Structures are given as C-alpha cells and as structure tokens.
Amino acid sequence: MTSSDVKKILLVSGRGRYEDVWHDMAATSHRVATVLSEAGHEVVVRGSFRDALDDLQTAGFDLLVVNTSPGRTDAEHDGDDASWAPFHESVRAWADAGRPVLGLHQSASSFADSEHWERILGGRWVEGMSMHPPIGPATFTVSDPDHPVVSPLVSRVSGAVTAFDERYSYLRVSPEVQVLLTQRHDGVVHPVVWVHEAGGVRVVYDSLGHDVRSYDSATRRTLLRSEVAWLLGEAPLPR
C-alpha cells in the first residue's frame, strides 16, 4: 500500500456536551481507531469540542466516524445551541456533499440539537420508545447477504455477528434505509445496522459497540472493517 492509498479518517469521540456516564467513549474510540489503523488507515481521534470539525472540509479527511452520546445540552454545561451550530453545519455540509459518515452505537441518540442528524443517519433512538435488553452475548443476523458490507460475513460465519453487546430495539428507522443486520427481541425483528444513501448521503449506522468487549469479537471487527471499506469505496473484504 502506497501513501496515496492510505485513507484519512476523523473519529469524533464524545466528551463534554456529547458524553454520558454509561459509555466509555475514550476506550471504544481507541479500540475503533486500533482496528482501522491495523486495516491500513490513518485515524485521527478528537474529542467533541466545538472546533473539532473546523477543518473537516480542508484537512484531507476521507471519512467521518461519530462515536458520541446524547450528553447535556444545557448552556451552563458546555455552551448554548447557537455556539454549536457551526459544528452541526460542518456535519450537514459534509454529509450532503456525499462524503461518507459512520455512526456508531449511541450516536443514534446524539446531536439532538441538530435539525439534520436524524435525516443524515437514517434513524434515531427515541426516549420512551427505544430500549435494549440487558447487555450480554448477542447474535445479530445478516438480512441482506448480497450487500458488500455484510457479504463477507455470510461465508465466514453463516450470516451472523456475535458479540458481547447491547441489542438496540424500537429505534425510529427511516423507510429509506437498507437494513443489513437485525436482532430479535420480544418477538420483533429490529434493524441494528443499515446503510443510508437517500438524498445523496453515504452513511452507515452500526448500533453495536457499547463497550470494548464488543470489539473482542472477530466478527464484529470484520463488520467494522467492511463498513469502512464500503464507505471509502474500496474493494469489499474477501469472502
């Protein structure tokens, strides 16, 4: 691989306004960065400060990865909504230009102060409706085996990802997304990984990754690498 082949990834990790007490995002962001670095990418990790995306359009990034939480949006904690508007406009401009975005786990509940984030991601965690059963060993089933994001998983592990993780349920999901992985809870099949290309965006949402134990799973790591390869327009991982 030559230097010109190396893709540059910006991973925004929750802190301040977009952190919570349930997720160790410094730890999960480190694991994600390690997996993607081992795949040959250059990964830059930044906390979700207001200026974290100021150079998103100019610094040569090829992919934006979002690993942030709902956090606190009270102005006294970390600034008011108006002061964060340029941050969210950077995300919107990037995504609406067709530049790739990967949203991880609790990012579905993040950026509530953005009028664009749910549209970009293709879904959202909704308080009072969305939930997950207790964390534990979980199986996530491939629902579209022909899609290049998940096709490597079909031949390797018979169409499933297994991990110690949470199983997000009852998310609000746009009908425009293409669901790739599901899980079953309460007799209902729930989308947990999807791609979203409607409106010119190029997005993967991956609800796995509550803590570092998720990334101990070989199939979960394969899924992450495959998602990034697809977002970057690289050749699919070998079956």
ChimeraX attribute file (.defattr): number of C-alpha atoms within 10 A of each C-alpha:
attribute: neighborCount
match mode: 1-to-1
recipient: residues
	/A:1	6
	/A:2	5
	/A:3	7
	/A:4	6
	/A:5	9
	/A:6	14
	/A:7	17
	/A:8	19
	/A:9	23
	/A:10	23
	/A:11	26
	/A:12	21
	/A:13	26
	/A:14	27
	/A:15	20
	/A:16	18
	/A:17	24
	/A:18	23
	/A:19	23
	/A:20	17
	/A:21	8
	/A:22	10
	/A:23	19
	/A:24	16
	/A:25	25
	/A:26	17
	/A:27	13
	/A:28	21
	/A:29	26
	/A:30	16
	/A:31	20
	/A:32	23
	/A:33	21
	/A:34	14
	/A:35	18
	/A:36	19
	/A:37	17
	/A:38	11
	/A:39	13
	/A:40	14
	/A:41	17
	/A:42	17
	/A:43	21
	/A:44	15
	/A:45	17
	/A:46	17
	/A:47	20
	/A:48	22
	/A:49	17
	/A:50	17
	/A:51	13
	/A:52	17
	/A:53	21
	/A:54	12
	/A:55	11
	/A:56	19
	/A:57	14
	/A:58	8
	/A:59	11
	/A:60	12
	/A:61	17
	/A:62	18
	/A:63	23
	/A:64	24
	/A:65	26
	/A:66	24
	/A:67	29
	/A:68	30
	/A:69	28
	/A:70	19
	/A:71	20
	/A:72	18
	/A:73	18
	/A:74	11
	/A:75	12
	/A:76	8
	/A:77	11
	/A:78	18
	/A:79	15
	/A:80	14
	/A:81	14
	/A:82	10
	/A:83	11
	/A:84	19
	/A:85	13
	/A:86	15
	/A:87	19
	/A:88	19
	/A:89	15
	/A:90	17
	/A:91	22
	/A:92	19
	/A:93	13
	/A:94	18
	/A:95	23
	/A:96	16
	/A:97	13
	/A:98	14
	/A:99	21
	/A:100	22
	/A:101	28
	/A:102	22
	/A:103	22
	/A:104	24
	/A:105	25
	/A:106	26
	/A:107	26
	/A:108	27
	/A:109	21
	/A:110	25
	/A:111	21
	/A:112	17
	/A:113	15
	/A:114	17
	/A:115	12
	/A:116	16
	/A:117	21
	/A:118	20
	/A:119	17
	/A:120	24
	/A:121	26
	/A:122	24
	/A:123	21
	/A:124	21
	/A:125	22
	/A:126	13
	/A:127	9
	/A:128	7
	/A:129	10
	/A:130	14
	/A:131	15
	/A:132	12
	/A:133	12
	/A:134	9
	/A:135	13
	/A:136	13
	/A:137	12
	/A:138	16
	/A:139	17
	/A:140	22
	/A:141	24
	/A:142	22
	/A:143	19
	/A:144	18
	/A:145	18
	/A:146	12
	/A:147	16
	/A:148	19
	/A:149	25
	/A:150	29
	/A:151	21
	/A:152	22
	/A:153	24
	/A:154	17
	/A:155	13
	/A:156	13
	/A:157	11
	/A:158	12
	/A:159	18
	/A:160	22
	/A:161	24
	/A:162	16
	/A:163	22
	/A:164	21
	/A:165	23
	/A:166	21
	/A:167	27
	/A:168	23
	/A:169	23
	/A:170	19
	/A:171	20
	/A:172	16
	/A:173	19
	/A:174	15
	/A:175	11
	/A:176	13
	/A:177	20
	/A:178	19
	/A:179	21
	/A:180	25
	/A:181	24
	/A:182	24
	/A:183	21
	/A:184	16
	/A:185	14
	/A:186	8
	/A:187	7
	/A:188	11
	/A:189	14
	/A:190	20
	/A:191	26
	/A:192	23
	/A:193	27
	/A:194	24
	/A:195	24
	/A:196	23
	/A:197	17
	/A:198	16
	/A:199	13
	/A:200	13
	/A:201	22
	/A:202	22
	/A:203	28
	/A:204	29
	/A:205	27
	/A:206	23
	/A:207	22
	/A:208	24
	/A:209	26
	/A:210	21
	/A:211	22
	/A:212	19
	/A:213	14
	/A:214	23
	/A:215	22
	/A:216	13
	/A:217	16
	/A:218	13
	/A:219	19
	/A:220	21
	/A:221	19
	/A:222	19
	/A:223	23
	/A:224	22
	/A:225	20
	/A:226	23
	/A:227	24
	/A:228	23
	/A:229	19
	/A:230	21
	/A:231	21
	/A:232	18
	/A:233	9
	/A:234	10
	/A:235	10
	/A:236	18
	/A:237	18
	/A:238	11
	/A:239	11
